[in-house]
Amino acid sequence: MRPEPKAAPTYAPLAARGARAAHVVALVRGEGLVAVAPRLVWGLGGDWGDTALALPPGDWRDAFTGQEARGEVPLATLLGAFPVALLTQGEGGS
């Protein structure tokens, strides 16, 4: 008997808000992973202004930097130490 195939993970976009929201792509995979990548940033010079990303509920930790995040996070904070972010549910997250 063959094992049942696992269901494909779901992906949902996360919308940034602010003056430079068009310069970031973010998505949540399933319930425990958020990927954030900048786009078309040549002219930004690292200045994200007031642009922020609202994370799904819970505690998140960036797999690359170890930075913890929760709620709405400014992109200058999220992408300040590394050019992309890969967030996973942190300890005690829900």
Short mmCIF file of the C-alpha atoms (twelve columns), coordinates in Angstrom:
data_MODEL
# 
_entry.id   MODEL 
# 
loop_
_atom_site.group_PDB 
_atom_site.id 
_atom_site.type_symbol 
_atom_site.label_atom_id 
_atom_site.label_alt_id 
_atom_site.label_comp_id 
_atom_site.label_asym_id 
_atom_site.label_seq_id 
_atom_site.Cartn_x 
_atom_site.Cartn_y 
_atom_site.Cartn_z 
_atom_site.pdbx_PDB_model_num 
ATOM 1  C CA . MET A 1  0.000  0.000  0.000  1 
ATOM 2  C CA . ARG A 2  1.345  3.426  -0.945 1 
ATOM 3  C CA . PRO A 3  1.464  6.179  1.650  1 
ATOM 4  C CA . GLU A 4  -0.897 9.082  1.109  1 
ATOM 5  C CA . PRO A 5  0.858  12.125 -0.348 1 
ATOM 6  C CA . LYS A 6  1.161  15.056 2.008  1 
ATOM 7  C CA . ALA A 7  -0.878 18.118 1.233  1 
ATOM 8  C CA . ALA A 8  1.073  20.890 -0.462 1 
ATOM 9  C CA . PRO A 9  1.920  23.758 1.899  1 
ATOM 10 C CA . THR A 10 -0.124 26.888 1.520  1 
ATOM 11 C CA . TYR A 11 1.403  30.235 0.657  1 
ATOM 12 C CA . ALA A 12 -0.227 33.594 1.335  1 
ATOM 13 C CA . PRO A 13 1.090  37.079 0.579  1 
ATOM 14 C CA . LEU A 14 1.829  39.523 3.370  1 
ATOM 15 C CA . ALA A 15 1.273  43.152 2.501  1 
ATOM 16 C CA . ALA A 16 3.674  45.839 3.617  1 
ATOM 17 C CA . ARG A 17 2.400  49.335 4.251  1 
ATOM 18 C CA . GLY A 18 4.195  52.623 3.808  1 
ATOM 19 C CA . ALA A 19 5.856  54.725 1.134  1 
ATOM 20 C CA . ARG A 20 8.134  51.912 -0.092 1 
ATOM 21 C CA . ALA A 21 5.743  48.965 0.203  1 
ATOM 22 C CA . ALA A 22 6.123  48.183 -3.500 1 
ATOM 23 C CA . HIS A 23 9.795  47.402 -2.889 1 
ATOM 24 C CA . VAL A 24 9.266  44.265 -0.806 1 
ATOM 25 C CA . VAL A 25 7.778  40.831 -1.397 1 
ATOM 26 C CA . ALA A 26 6.691  38.829 1.631  1 
ATOM 27 C CA . LEU A 27 4.784  35.616 2.083  1 
ATOM 28 C CA . VAL A 28 3.794  33.217 4.799  1 
ATOM 29 C CA . ARG A 29 4.177  29.481 4.170  1 
ATOM 30 C CA . GLY A 30 1.866  27.334 6.209  1 
ATOM 31 C CA . GLU A 31 1.724  28.682 9.738  1 
ATOM 32 C CA . GLY A 32 5.373  28.743 10.722 1 
ATOM 33 C CA . LEU A 33 7.502  30.426 8.057  1 
ATOM 34 C CA . VAL A 34 7.662  33.977 6.688  1 
ATOM 35 C CA . ALA A 35 9.978  34.929 3.808  1 
ATOM 36 C CA . VAL A 36 10.795 38.586 3.084  1 
ATOM 37 C CA . ALA A 37 12.773 39.813 0.064  1 
ATOM 38 C CA . PRO A 38 13.404 43.349 -1.219 1 
ATOM 39 C CA . ARG A 39 12.806 44.184 -4.870 1 
ATOM 40 C CA . LEU A 40 13.767 47.065 -7.116 1 
ATOM 41 C CA . VAL A 41 15.851 48.680 -4.385 1 
ATOM 42 C CA . TRP A 42 18.640 50.234 -6.433 1 
ATOM 43 C CA . GLY A 43 17.528 53.805 -5.752 1 
ATOM 44 C CA . LEU A 44 16.488 53.333 -2.102 1 
ATOM 45 C CA . GLY A 45 19.962 53.400 -0.597 1 
ATOM 46 C CA . GLY A 46 18.726 51.296 2.315  1 
ATOM 47 C CA . ASP A 47 16.136 53.931 3.282  1 
ATOM 48 C CA . TRP A 48 12.851 52.126 3.984  1 
ATOM 49 C CA . GLY A 49 11.218 55.226 5.463  1 
ATOM 50 C CA . ASP A 50 7.977  54.398 7.244  1 
ATOM 51 C CA . THR A 51 7.471  51.070 5.468  1 
ATOM 52 C CA . ALA A 52 6.558  48.190 7.765  1 
ATOM 53 C CA . LEU A 53 5.364  44.598 7.556  1 
ATOM 54 C CA . ALA A 54 2.602  43.192 9.761  1 
ATOM 55 C CA . LEU A 55 3.603  39.678 10.799 1 
ATOM 56 C CA . PRO A 56 1.106  36.933 11.581 1 
ATOM 57 C CA . PRO A 57 0.321  36.544 15.291 1 
ATOM 58 C CA . GLY A 58 3.026  35.043 17.474 1 
ATOM 59 C CA . ASP A 59 6.707  35.367 18.197 1 
ATOM 60 C CA . TRP A 60 9.070  35.195 15.217 1 
ATOM 61 C CA . ARG A 61 12.838 34.761 14.925 1 
ATOM 62 C CA . ASP A 62 14.966 35.497 11.849 1 
ATOM 63 C CA . ALA A 63 16.881 32.341 10.903 1 
ATOM 64 C CA . PHE A 64 19.772 34.413 9.517  1 
ATOM 65 C CA . THR A 65 20.272 37.019 12.237 1 
ATOM 66 C CA . GLY A 66 18.524 35.602 15.305 1 
ATOM 67 C CA . GLN A 67 16.571 38.857 15.608 1 
ATOM 68 C CA . GLU A 68 13.187 38.473 17.274 1 
ATOM 69 C CA . ALA A 69 10.080 40.132 15.868 1 
ATOM 70 C CA . ARG A 70 6.411  40.451 16.687 1 
ATOM 71 C CA . GLY A 71 3.468  42.449 15.332 1 
ATOM 72 C CA . GLU A 72 4.224  45.215 12.846 1 
ATOM 73 C CA . VAL A 73 7.950  45.517 12.161 1 
ATOM 74 C CA . PRO A 74 9.674  48.367 10.272 1 
ATOM 75 C CA . LEU A 75 11.502 47.041 7.205  1 
ATOM 76 C CA . ALA A 76 14.547 49.080 8.223  1 
ATOM 77 C CA . THR A 77 14.704 46.867 11.320 1 
ATOM 78 C CA . LEU A 78 13.801 43.622 9.586  1 
ATOM 79 C CA . LEU A 79 16.236 44.043 6.671  1 
ATOM 80 C CA . GLY A 80 18.861 46.239 8.352  1 
ATOM 81 C CA . ALA A 81 21.390 43.525 9.221  1 
ATOM 82 C CA . PHE A 82 20.853 41.151 6.282  1 
ATOM 83 C CA . PRO A 83 19.295 41.767 2.853  1 
ATOM 84 C CA . VAL A 84 16.524 39.149 3.242  1 
ATOM 85 C CA . ALA A 85 14.621 37.683 6.187  1 
ATOM 86 C CA . LEU A 86 13.455 34.133 6.870  1 
ATOM 87 C CA . LEU A 87 11.322 34.141 9.975  1 
ATOM 88 C CA . THR A 88 10.259 31.062 11.901 1 
ATOM 89 C CA . GLN A 89 8.008  30.772 14.904 1 
ATOM 90 C CA . GLY A 90 10.088 31.619 17.967 1 
ATOM 91 C CA . GLU A 91 10.082 29.769 21.256 1 
ATOM 92 C CA . GLY A 92 6.746  30.175 22.923 1 
ATOM 93 C CA . GLY A 93 5.201  31.426 19.665 1 
ATOM 94 C CA . SER A 94 1.705  30.502 18.715 1 
# 
